[in-house]
Amino acid sequence: MATTPLIVGLGRGSVVPLLRPNELLALVVGAGLMLRGLAQLIAGRPVRLRLTTIDLSLIALATTGSFLPLLWMVARGVDITPGDLLYATVLWKYFAIYLIVRTSVRTERQVAHCLVVTVASCSLVAVVGLLQVLHLFGVPELLRRYYPGDTPTTLEVRRATATFASWLAMADAMIFNLAIAVGWLVRRRGDPRPLVGLVALFALATLAAGELSGSSSQWLPSA
């Protein structure tokens, strides 16, 4: 929760071949959970796997979103490239992350801790994004070196990409955290000023990204 927003924009193969650092992190955490389940089985404690309707829906989504496009390419006689195979795994990767979180986070208190950690990490990302668009403290040069993005022109556009290396992902993350901060503010107990500051920070970072959300059409000029 704390690390992923800070490393998700690092390039594939920058730490280990074929994988992004955040994918490697998810693999390590997932392997740890599997080892824990194996240890429970060895100790004679049953491991219950409960599939909910949400799980089944996500499995159906991942299946239709990965295998069917590849089958359609084969039917049309289109060559399948390694890039196509990588794109086909995206939904399964998201489903695996969902399972990691669902298996690890089980109580409301744990959910609250996760929200606090996520907001704290993304607050740092928001500050980096604002410094990027303001061209302060050498932040654009630092991002250009370590977070170049998928295309060489990503950092030439006056939009905040921060450690996500994408203004689309930046906008989505800021909006999610803005919603969390607003929810806390509505249900606040005590001094509201820190939460007001968080709301303002995430709102400004969303504007700096130049998107209403990653799935929306672009609503600010590119330069």
Number of C-alpha atoms within 10 A of each C-alpha: 16 15 14 18 20 17 19 18 24 20 19 16 11 12 12 10 9 13 15 19 22 19 17 14 15 17 17 12 16 19 13 13 15 13 12 13 16 15 13 13 12 10 9 9 11 11 12 7 7 7 8 9 9 9 14 11 11 17 15 12 14 20 16 14 17 20 13 13 14 18 13 11 13 12 9 9 9 11 10 12 8 9 8 14 13 11 12 20 16 14 18 18 15 13 17 15 17 14 14 19 16 10 12 14 15 10 9 9 10 12 14 12 13 16 17 15 15 19 23 16 17 24 19 15 24 30 16 21 28 23 19 24 20 15 13 12 10 10 18 23 15 13 22 16 9 15 23 24 21 12 9 9 9 18 23 11 13 18 28 33 33 34 27 25 25 22 27 22 21 29 29 19 23 27 21 14 23 22 14 18 24 16 13 15 19 10 10 12 8 7 9 13 10 11 18 14 12 21 23 15 19 26 18 18 31 27 17 24 28 23 24 18 21 18 11 11 9 13 11 13 9 10 7
